[in-house]
Amino acid sequence: MVKAKDFIPQNVRIMDPADDPDAGLDKEFRQDTMFNQLGKVLDSRNNPKPITHVITDDGAKHMVNPRQANALRMLATSDKIKPAVKLQFTKDIQTSKGLKRFLDLQDIKQYVPTFVDVYMKGQEPYKPVTNY
């Protein structure tokens, strides 16, 4: 009797694309994704030695506080933003130029208006498709 495992090479690890945390992200990122790095900043905020820096793909090290990290991650995961816009934002903050656009702002309350101005100027509000 032939079993399904007979058709799968034993030395190959098969991952369901739904389980891949980097699915849909640029495979050319040189550093860990900014989303993951910002998560590490958030996760380590109460540690004796918290992570306070992220590294962009151009090798620059940027200081990020937990409030900034949280605001940037919220922009990257909002259900009010079109997926293509979120993807472009994710690619942009992977570089120093794109990340500094937000980190140089004095107040995180300026993040949303800056995001809208840069990525959503003149677009209709996004209404996600739902079955509910």
DSSP file (Angstrom, degrees, kcal/mol; ACC not computed):
  #  RESIDUE AA STRUCTURE BP1 BP2  ACC     N-H-->O    O-->H-N    N-H-->O    O-->H-N    TCO  KAPPA ALPHA  PHI   PSI    X-CA   Y-CA   Z-CA
    1    1 A M              0   0    0      0, 0.0     2,-0.4     0, 0.0     0, 0.0   0.000 360.0 360.0 360.0 131.2    0.0    0.0    0.0
    2    2 A V        -     0   0    0      3,-0.0     2,-0.3     2,-0.0     3,-0.0  -0.715 360.0-159.5 -89.4 133.6    1.4    3.4   -1.0
    3    3 A K    >   -     0   0    0     -2,-0.4     3,-1.5     1,-0.1     4,-0.4  -0.753  29.4-112.7-111.8 160.6    1.2    6.2    1.6
    4    4 A A  G >  S+     0   0    0     -2,-0.3     3,-1.8     1,-0.3     4,-0.4   0.853 114.3  62.8 -58.8 -37.1    1.3    9.9    1.2
    5    5 A K  G >  S+     0   0    0      1,-0.3     3,-0.6     2,-0.2    -1,-0.3   0.706  89.2  70.3 -65.6 -17.9    4.7   10.1    3.0
    6    6 A D  G <  S+     0   0    0     -3,-1.5    -1,-0.3     1,-0.2    -2,-0.2   0.733  99.8  48.3 -68.5 -21.4    6.2    8.0    0.2
    7    7 A F  G <  S+     0   0    0     -3,-1.8    -1,-0.2    -4,-0.4    -2,-0.2   0.549  97.2  81.3 -94.6  -9.5    5.8   11.0   -2.2
    8    8 A I  S <  S-     0   0    0     -3,-0.6     2,-0.0    -4,-0.4     6,-0.0  -0.864  85.5-120.0-101.8 123.1    7.4   13.5    0.2
    9    9 A P    >   -     0   0    0      0, 0.0     3,-1.1     0, 0.0    -2,-0.1  -0.375  17.6-139.0 -59.7 137.0   11.2   13.7    0.3
   10   10 A Q  T 3  S+     0   0    0      1,-0.2    -4,-0.0    -4,-0.1    -2,-0.0   0.727  97.7  55.0 -73.3 -22.7   12.3   13.0    3.9
   11   11 A N  T 3  S+     0   0    0      2,-0.1     2,-0.5     0, 0.0    -1,-0.2   0.362  91.6  88.0 -93.9   7.1   15.0   15.7    3.9
   12   12 A V    <   -     0   0    0     -3,-1.1     2,-0.6     2,-0.0    -4,-0.0  -0.912  68.1-145.0-110.8 128.0   12.7   18.5    3.0
   13   13 A R        -     0   0    0     -2,-0.5     2,-0.5     2,-0.0    -2,-0.1  -0.806  16.3-154.3 -91.4 121.9   10.7   20.4    5.6
   14   14 A I        -     0   0    0     -2,-0.6     2,-0.5    -6,-0.0    -6,-0.0  -0.840  10.7-170.7-102.0 128.9    7.3   21.4    4.3
   15   15 A M        -     0   0    0     -2,-0.5     5,-0.1     5,-0.0    -2,-0.0  -0.962  26.0-121.9-121.3 133.8    5.6   24.4    5.8
   16   16 A D    >>  -     0   0    0     -2,-0.5     3,-2.3     1,-0.2     4,-0.5  -0.556  24.0-130.5 -66.0 130.0    2.1   25.5    5.2
   17   17 A P  G >4 S+     0   0    0      0, 0.0     3,-0.8     0, 0.0     6,-0.2   0.782 107.7  63.0 -56.1 -26.6    2.2   29.1    3.8
   18   18 A A  G 34 S+     0   0    0      1,-0.2    -2,-0.0     3,-0.0     5,-0.0   0.733 101.8  51.2 -70.0 -20.9   -0.3   30.1    6.4
   19   19 A D  G <4 S+     0   0    0     -3,-2.3    -1,-0.2     3,-0.0    -3,-0.0   0.499  83.9 103.6 -92.8  -5.4    2.2   29.2    9.1
   20   20 A D    X<  -     0   0    0     -3,-0.8     3,-1.5    -4,-0.5    -5,-0.0  -0.689  57.6-159.4 -82.0 114.6    5.0   31.3    7.6
   21   21 A P  T 3  S+     0   0    0      0, 0.0    -1,-0.2     0, 0.0    -3,-0.0   0.728  92.4  48.1 -67.0 -19.5    5.4   34.5    9.7
   22   22 A D  T >  S+     0   0    0      3,-0.1     3,-2.1     2,-0.0    -2,-0.1   0.214  78.4 139.7-104.3  14.2    7.2   36.2    6.8
   23   23 A A  T <  S+     0   0    0     -3,-1.5     3,-0.1     1,-0.3    -5,-0.0  -0.347  74.1  15.4 -60.1 134.2    4.7   35.2    4.1
   24   24 A G  T 3  S+     0   0    0      1,-0.3    -1,-0.3    -2,-0.0     2,-0.2   0.406 101.5 118.2  83.4  -3.4    4.1   38.0    1.6
   25   25 A L  S <  S-     0   0    0     -3,-2.1    -1,-0.3     1,-0.1     2,-0.3  -0.609  78.7 -85.7 -96.0 159.2    7.2   40.0    2.8
   26   26 A D    >   -     0   0    0     -2,-0.2     3,-1.3     1,-0.2    -1,-0.1  -0.434  28.4-153.9 -65.3 122.8   10.1   40.8    0.7
   27   27 A K  T 3  S+     0   0    0     -2,-0.3    -1,-0.2     1,-0.2    -2,-0.0   0.577  89.0  71.7 -74.1  -8.5   12.6   38.0    0.6
   28   28 A E  T 3   +     0   0    0      2,-0.0    -1,-0.2     0, 0.0     2,-0.1   0.428  64.1 127.1 -88.9   1.0   15.4   40.5   -0.1
   29   29 A F    <   -     0   0    0     -3,-1.3     4,-0.1     1,-0.2    62,-0.0  -0.384  46.1-160.0 -58.7 131.4   15.3   42.0    3.4
   30   30 A R  S    S+     0   0    0      2,-0.1     2,-0.2    -2,-0.1    -1,-0.2   0.818  73.3  40.6 -83.5 -32.7   18.9   41.9    4.7
   31   31 A Q  S    S-     0   0    0      1,-0.2     3,-0.1    63,-0.1    26,-0.1  -0.547 108.3 -72.2-105.5 173.2   17.9   42.2    8.4
   32   32 A D  S    S-     0   0    0     -2,-0.2    -1,-0.2     1,-0.1    23,-0.1  -0.330  73.4 -81.2 -57.4 150.6   15.1   40.7   10.4
   33   33 A T     >  -     0   0    0      1,-0.1     4,-2.4    -4,-0.1     3,-0.3  -0.239  34.4-124.2 -59.2 146.6   11.8   42.3    9.3
   34   34 A M  H  > S+     0   0    0     56,-0.2     4,-3.0     1,-0.2     5,-0.3   0.861 111.9  60.3 -60.7 -35.5   11.2   45.6   11.0
   35   35 A F  H  > S+     0   0    0      1,-0.2     4,-1.7     2,-0.2    -1,-0.2   0.929 108.4  43.3 -57.3 -45.8    7.9   44.3   12.3
   36   36 A N  H  > S+     0   0    0     -3,-0.3     4,-1.9     2,-0.2    -2,-0.2   0.903 113.5  50.9 -66.8 -42.0    9.8   41.5   14.2
   37   37 A Q  H  X S+     0   0    0     -4,-2.4     4,-1.7     1,-0.2    -2,-0.2   0.903 110.0  49.5 -63.8 -40.6   12.4   43.9   15.4
   38   38 A L  H  X S+     0   0    0     -4,-3.0     4,-2.1     1,-0.2    -1,-0.2   0.868 108.2  54.8 -65.8 -35.2    9.8   46.3   16.7
   39   39 A G  H  X S+     0   0    0     -4,-1.7     4,-3.0    -5,-0.3    -1,-0.2   0.872 105.2  52.6 -63.2 -37.3    8.1   43.4   18.5
   40   40 A K  H  X S+     0   0    0     -4,-1.9     4,-1.7     2,-0.2    11,-0.4   0.869 106.5  53.3 -66.8 -36.2   11.4   42.6   20.2
   41   41 A V  H  < S+     0   0    0     -4,-1.7     4,-0.3     2,-0.2    -2,-0.2   0.935 113.6  43.3 -61.1 -45.7   11.6   46.2   21.5
   42   42 A L  H >< S+     0   0    0     -4,-2.1     3,-1.1     1,-0.2     4,-0.2   0.919 113.2  50.8 -66.2 -44.4    8.0   45.8   22.9
   43   43 A D  H 3< S+     0   0    0     -4,-3.0     3,-0.4     1,-0.2    -1,-0.2   0.794 113.7  44.7 -65.4 -28.3    8.7   42.4   24.3
   44   44 A S  T >< S+     0   0    0     -4,-1.7     3,-1.9     1,-0.2    -1,-0.2   0.373  78.1 107.4 -98.6   5.6   11.8   43.4   26.1
   45   45 A R  T <  S+     0   0    0     -3,-1.1    -1,-0.2    -4,-0.3    -2,-0.1   0.756  85.2  41.5 -60.7 -26.7   10.6   46.7   27.6
   46   46 A N  T 3  S+     0   0    0     -3,-0.4    -1,-0.3    -4,-0.2    -2,-0.1   0.356  92.2 109.3-101.2   5.2   10.4   45.4   31.2
   47   47 A N  S <  S-     0   0    0     -3,-1.9    -3,-0.0     1,-0.1     0, 0.0  -0.384  82.7-114.2 -74.3 157.7   13.7   43.5   31.0
   48   48 A P  S    S+     0   0    0      0, 0.0    -1,-0.1     0, 0.0    -4,-0.0   0.859 116.9  29.3 -59.7 -34.1   16.8   44.7   32.9
   49   49 A K  S    S-     0   0    0     -5,-0.0    -3,-0.1     2,-0.0    -4,-0.1  -0.722  89.9-167.2-125.3  80.8   18.5   45.3   29.6
   50   50 A P        -     0   0    0      0, 0.0     2,-0.5     0, 0.0    -5,-0.1  -0.274  28.6-106.8 -69.5 154.4   15.7   46.2   27.1
   51   51 A I        +     0   0    0    -11,-0.4    -7,-0.1   -10,-0.2    -4,-0.1  -0.696  42.9 168.5 -77.6 126.6   16.2   46.3   23.3
   52   52 A T        +     0   0    0     -2,-0.5    12,-3.0    13,-0.0     2,-0.3   0.360  51.0  63.9-122.6   1.6   16.2   49.9   22.3
   53   53 A H  E     -A   63   0A   0     10,-0.3     2,-0.3   -16,-0.1    10,-0.2  -0.933  53.5-163.1-130.6 151.5   17.5   49.8   18.8
   54   54 A V  E     -A   62   0A   0      8,-2.4     8,-3.0    -2,-0.3     2,-0.5  -0.912  17.7-136.0-123.7 157.7   16.5   48.4   15.4
   55   55 A I  E     -A   61   0A   0     -2,-0.3     6,-0.2     6,-0.2   -18,-0.1  -0.966  14.3-147.9-120.0 124.5   18.7   47.9   12.4
   56   56 A T    >   -     0   0    0      4,-2.4     3,-2.1    -2,-0.5    39,-0.2  -0.334  34.1 -99.3 -82.3 169.1   17.5   48.8    8.9
   57   57 A D  T 3  S+     0   0    0     37,-3.0    38,-0.1     1,-0.3    -1,-0.1   0.724 122.2  61.5 -64.0 -21.7   18.6   47.0    5.8
   58   58 A D  T 3  S-     0   0    0     36,-0.3    -1,-0.3     2,-0.1    37,-0.1   0.373 120.7-107.7 -86.5   7.6   21.2   49.6    5.0
   59   59 A G  S <  S+     0   0    0     -3,-2.1     2,-0.2     1,-0.3    -2,-0.1   0.429  71.6 141.9  87.9   0.3   22.9   48.7    8.3
   60   60 A A        -     0   0    0      1,-0.0    -4,-2.4    -5,-0.0     2,-0.5  -0.536  44.9-138.4 -79.1 141.6   21.9   51.9   10.2
   61   61 A K  E     -A   55   0A   0     -6,-0.2     2,-0.4    -2,-0.2    -6,-0.2  -0.875  20.7-168.8-101.7 127.0   21.0   51.5   13.9
   62   62 A H  E     -A   54   0A   0     -8,-3.0    -8,-2.4    -2,-0.5     2,-0.4  -0.957  20.8-127.5-122.3 132.9   18.0   53.5   15.1
   63   63 A M  E     -A   53   0A   0     -2,-0.4     2,-0.4   -10,-0.2   -10,-0.3  -0.633  32.3-179.9 -77.4 130.9   16.9   54.1   18.6
   64   64 A V        -     0   0    0    -12,-3.0    -2,-0.0    -2,-0.4    39,-0.0  -0.998  15.5-149.9-134.8 129.7   13.2   53.2   19.1
   65   65 A N     >  -     0   0    0     -2,-0.4     4,-2.5     1,-0.1     3,-0.3  -0.576  34.2-104.1 -93.4 165.2   11.2   53.5   22.3
   66   66 A P  H  > S+     0   0    0      0, 0.0     4,-2.5     0, 0.0     5,-0.2   0.831 119.5  54.7 -59.2 -33.9    8.3   51.1   23.0
   67   67 A R  H  > S+     0   0    0      2,-0.2     4,-2.2     1,-0.2     5,-0.2   0.914 110.8  45.4 -66.2 -41.4    5.6   53.8   22.2
   68   68 A Q  H  > S+     0   0    0     -3,-0.3     4,-2.5     2,-0.2     5,-0.2   0.924 112.9  51.1 -65.6 -43.6    7.1   54.3   18.8
   69   69 A A  H  X S+     0   0    0     -4,-2.5     4,-2.2     1,-0.2    -2,-0.2   0.915 111.0  48.2 -60.3 -43.8    7.4   50.6   18.2
   70   70 A N  H  X S+     0   0    0     -4,-2.5     4,-2.2    -5,-0.2    -1,-0.2   0.920 111.5  49.4 -63.8 -44.3    3.8   50.1   19.2
   71   71 A A  H  X S+     0   0    0     -4,-2.2     4,-1.8     1,-0.2    -2,-0.2   0.910 112.1  47.9 -63.2 -42.6    2.5   52.9   16.9
   72   72 A L  H  X S+     0   0    0     -4,-2.5     4,-1.7     1,-0.2    -1,-0.2   0.899 111.9  49.4 -66.0 -40.8    4.5   51.6   13.9
   73   73 A R  H  X S+     0   0    0     -4,-2.2     4,-0.9    -5,-0.2    -1,-0.2   0.873 108.1  54.3 -66.4 -35.8    3.3   48.0   14.4
   74   74 A M  H >X S+     0   0    0     -4,-2.2     4,-0.9     1,-0.2     3,-0.6   0.895 107.7  49.9 -65.1 -38.7   -0.3   49.3   14.7
   75   75 A L  H 3< S+     0   0    0     -4,-1.8     3,-0.4     1,-0.2    -1,-0.2   0.878 110.0  51.7 -64.6 -36.1    0.1   51.0   11.3
   76   76 A A  H 3< S+     0   0    0     -4,-1.7    -1,-0.2     1,-0.2    -2,-0.2   0.646 119.0  35.0 -75.5 -14.4    1.5   47.9    9.8
   77   77 A T  H << S+     0   0    0     -4,-0.9    -1,-0.2    -3,-0.6    -2,-0.2   0.369  81.2 132.1-122.0   4.2   -1.4   45.7   11.0
   78   78 A S    ><  -     0   0    0     -4,-0.9     3,-0.8    -3,-0.4     8,-0.1  -0.287  49.4-148.2 -61.5 139.3   -4.5   48.0   10.8
   79   79 A D  T 3  S+     0   0    0      1,-0.2    -1,-0.1    49,-0.0    -2,-0.0   0.422  94.0  69.8 -85.8   2.3   -7.5   46.5    9.1
   80   80 A K  T 3  S+     0   0    0     47,-0.1    46,-0.7     2,-0.1     2,-0.4   0.393  88.1  77.1 -94.9   0.9   -8.4   50.0    7.9
   81   81 A I  S <  S-     0   0    0     -3,-0.8     5,-0.0    44,-0.1    39,-0.0  -0.926  89.0-108.6-118.0 136.3   -5.5   50.1    5.4
   82   82 A K    >>  -     0   0    0     -2,-0.4     4,-2.3     1,-0.1     3,-0.5  -0.306  28.4-121.6 -59.8 141.9   -5.3   48.3    2.1
   83   83 A P  H 3> S+     0   0    0      0, 0.0     4,-2.4     0, 0.0     5,-0.2   0.856 112.0  54.4 -55.3 -38.7   -2.9   45.3    2.1
   84   84 A A  H 3> S+     0   0    0      2,-0.2     4,-2.0     1,-0.2     5,-0.1   0.875 109.0  48.6 -65.4 -36.0   -0.9   46.8   -0.8
   85   85 A V  H <> S+     0   0    0     -3,-0.5     4,-2.5     2,-0.2    -1,-0.2   0.909 110.9  50.1 -69.2 -42.3   -0.4   50.0    1.2
   86   86 A K  H  X S+     0   0    0     -4,-2.3     4,-2.6     1,-0.2    -2,-0.2   0.895 109.8  51.5 -62.5 -39.2    0.6   48.1    4.3
   87   87 A L  H  X S+     0   0    0     -4,-2.4     4,-2.3     2,-0.2    -1,-0.2   0.920 110.2  48.0 -64.1 -43.4    3.1   46.1    2.3
   88   88 A Q  H  X S+     0   0    0     -4,-2.0     4,-2.4     2,-0.2    -2,-0.2   0.912 111.9  50.2 -63.4 -41.7    4.7   49.3    0.8
   89   89 A F  H  X S+     0   0    0     -4,-2.5     4,-2.6     2,-0.2    -2,-0.2   0.915 109.4  51.7 -60.3 -44.3    4.8   50.8    4.4
   90   90 A T  H  < S+     0   0    0     -4,-2.6     4,-0.5     1,-0.2   -56,-0.2   0.904 112.0  45.9 -60.8 -42.7    6.5   47.6    5.6
   91   91 A K  H >< S+     0   0    0     -4,-2.3     3,-0.6     1,-0.2    -1,-0.2   0.889 112.4  51.8 -67.1 -38.6    9.1   47.8    2.8
   92   92 A D  H >< S+     0   0    0     -4,-2.4     3,-1.7     1,-0.2     6,-0.6   0.906 106.4  50.8 -67.3 -42.3    9.7   51.5    3.4
   93   93 A I  T 3< S+     0   0    0     -4,-2.6    -1,-0.2     5,-0.3    -2,-0.2   0.583  94.7  73.9 -75.5  -5.5   10.3   51.3    7.2
   94   94 A Q  T <  S+     0   0    0     -3,-0.6   -37,-3.0    -4,-0.5   -36,-0.3   0.613  95.0  64.4 -75.8 -12.1   12.9   48.6    6.5
   95   95 A T  S <> S-     0   0    0     -3,-1.7     4,-2.4   -39,-0.2     5,-0.2  -0.764  90.7-119.8-109.7 157.5   15.1   51.4    5.2
   96   96 A S  H  > S+     0   0    0     -2,-0.3     4,-3.0     1,-0.2     5,-0.3   0.915 112.3  53.1 -60.2 -44.2   16.6   54.3    7.1
   97   97 A K  H  > S+     0   0    0      1,-0.2     4,-1.2     2,-0.2    -1,-0.2   0.931 113.3  42.1 -59.6 -47.5   14.8   56.9    5.0
   98   98 A G  H  > S+     0   0    0     -6,-0.6     4,-0.5     2,-0.2    -5,-0.3   0.877 117.7  45.9 -68.8 -38.3   11.4   55.3    5.5
   99   99 A L  H >X S+     0   0    0     -4,-2.4     4,-2.4    -7,-0.5     3,-1.3   0.915 109.4  53.9 -71.4 -43.4   11.9   54.7    9.2
  100  100 A K  H 3X S+     0   0    0     -4,-3.0     4,-2.4     1,-0.3    -1,-0.2   0.795  93.1  72.5 -63.4 -27.8   13.3   58.1   10.0
  101  101 A R  H 3< S+     0   0    0     -4,-1.2    -1,-0.3    -5,-0.3    -2,-0.2   0.868 112.9  27.8 -52.9 -36.2   10.3   59.7    8.4
  102  102 A F  H X< S+     0   0    0     -3,-1.3     3,-1.4    -4,-0.5    -2,-0.2   0.848 118.0  55.2 -94.4 -41.9    8.4   58.5   11.5
  103  103 A L  H 3< S+     0   0    0     -4,-2.4    -3,-0.2     1,-0.3    -2,-0.2   0.797 102.0  59.7 -65.4 -27.0   11.1   58.4   14.2
  104  104 A D  T 3< S+     0   0    0     -4,-2.4    -1,-0.3    -5,-0.2     2,-0.1   0.617  81.9 104.3 -76.8 -11.7   12.0   62.1   13.5
  105  105 A L  S <  S-     0   0    0     -3,-1.4     3,-0.1    -5,-0.2     6,-0.0  -0.467  71.3-138.6 -69.8 142.4    8.5   63.2   14.4
  106  106 A Q  S    S+     0   0    0      1,-0.1     2,-0.4    -2,-0.1    -1,-0.1   0.795  84.6  32.0 -72.6 -29.4    8.2   64.8   17.9
  107  107 A D    >   -     0   0    0      1,-0.1     3,-2.0     0, 0.0     4,-0.2  -0.989  69.5-136.6-135.5 136.9    5.0   63.1   18.9
  108  108 A I  G >  S+     0   0    0     -2,-0.4     3,-1.6     1,-0.3     4,-0.5   0.694 101.5  75.1 -67.0 -15.6    3.6   59.7   18.0
  109  109 A K  G 3  S+     0   0    0      1,-0.3    -1,-0.3     2,-0.2     3,-0.2   0.680  89.7  59.9 -66.4 -15.6    0.2   61.4   17.5
  110  110 A Q  G <> S+     0   0    0     -3,-2.0     4,-2.1     1,-0.2    -1,-0.3   0.554  83.7  83.3 -85.7  -9.0    1.7   62.7   14.2
  111  111 A Y  H <> S+     0   0    0     -3,-1.6     4,-2.8    -4,-0.2     5,-0.2   0.929  89.8  46.7 -62.3 -47.7    2.3   59.2   12.9
  112  112 A V  H  > S+     0   0    0     -4,-0.5     4,-2.9     2,-0.2     5,-0.2   0.947 113.5  46.4 -65.6 -49.2   -1.2   58.6   11.5
  113  113 A P  H  > S+     0   0    0      0, 0.0     4,-2.4     0, 0.0    -1,-0.2   0.896 115.1  48.5 -60.2 -36.5   -1.5   62.0    9.7
  114  114 A T  H  X S+     0   0    0     -4,-2.1     4,-2.4     2,-0.2     5,-0.2   0.923 111.7  49.5 -66.0 -43.8    2.0   61.5    8.3
  115  115 A F  H  X>S+     0   0    0     -4,-2.8     4,-3.2     1,-0.2     5,-0.6   0.937 112.7  46.8 -59.2 -48.1    1.1   57.9    7.2
  116  116 A V  H  X5S+     0   0    0     -4,-2.9     4,-1.6     1,-0.2     5,-0.3   0.912 112.8  50.0 -61.5 -43.1   -2.1   59.2    5.5
  117  117 A D  H  <5S+     0   0    0     -4,-2.4     4,-0.3    -5,-0.2    -1,-0.2   0.889 119.6  36.0 -63.3 -40.3   -0.3   62.0    3.8
  118  118 A V  H  <5S+     0   0    0     -4,-2.4    -2,-0.2    -5,-0.1    -1,-0.2   0.900 133.3  19.5 -81.7 -42.8    2.5   59.7    2.5
  119  119 A Y  H  <5S+     0   0    0     -4,-3.2    -3,-0.2    -5,-0.2    -2,-0.2   0.682 128.6  34.6-107.3 -20.8    0.5   56.5    1.6
  120  120 A M    ><< +     0   0    0     -4,-1.6     3,-2.2    -5,-0.6    -3,-0.2   0.228  68.5 147.1-126.1  15.6   -3.2   57.3    1.3
  121  121 A K  T 3  S-     0   0    0     -4,-0.3     3,-0.1     1,-0.3    -4,-0.1  -0.341  81.9  -0.8 -57.9 122.3   -3.4   60.8   -0.2
  122  122 A G  T 3  S+     0   0    0      1,-0.3    -1,-0.3    -2,-0.1     2,-0.2   0.529 101.7 129.8  77.9   6.3   -6.5   61.0   -2.4
  123  123 A Q    <   -     0   0    0     -3,-2.2    -1,-0.3     1,-0.1     3,-0.1  -0.634  62.0-111.3 -94.0 152.5   -7.6   57.4   -1.8
  124  124 A E        -     0   0    0     -2,-0.2    -1,-0.1     1,-0.1     2,-0.0  -0.480  47.5 -89.4 -71.6 149.1  -11.0   56.3   -0.7
  125  125 A P        -     0   0    0      0, 0.0     2,-0.4     0, 0.0    -1,-0.1  -0.347  47.5-113.6 -58.6 141.9  -11.3   54.8    2.8
  126  126 A Y        -     0   0    0    -46,-0.7    -3,-0.0    -3,-0.1   -47,-0.0  -0.649  27.8-168.2 -83.3 130.9  -10.6   51.1    2.8
  127  127 A K        -     0   0    0     -2,-0.4   -47,-0.1     3,-0.0     3,-0.1  -0.933  20.6-136.0-118.9 104.7  -13.6   48.9    3.8
  128  128 A P        -     0   0    0      0, 0.0     2,-0.4     0, 0.0   -49,-0.0  -0.252  21.1-113.0 -60.6 145.5  -12.4   45.3    4.4
  129  129 A V        +     0   0    0      2,-0.0     2,-0.3     0, 0.0     0, 0.0  -0.653  46.8 169.5 -78.2 130.1  -14.5   42.5    2.8
  130  130 A T        -     0   0    0     -2,-0.4    -3,-0.0    -3,-0.1     0, 0.0  -0.973  42.4-141.3-142.2 156.6  -16.2   40.5    5.5
  131  131 A N              0   0    0     -2,-0.3    -2,-0.0     1,-0.2    -1,-0.0   0.358 360.0 360.0 -95.0   4.3  -18.8   37.8    5.8
  132  132 A Y              0   0    0      0, 0.0    -1,-0.2     0, 0.0     0, 0.0   0.414 360.0 360.0-108.6 360.0  -20.3   39.3    9.0
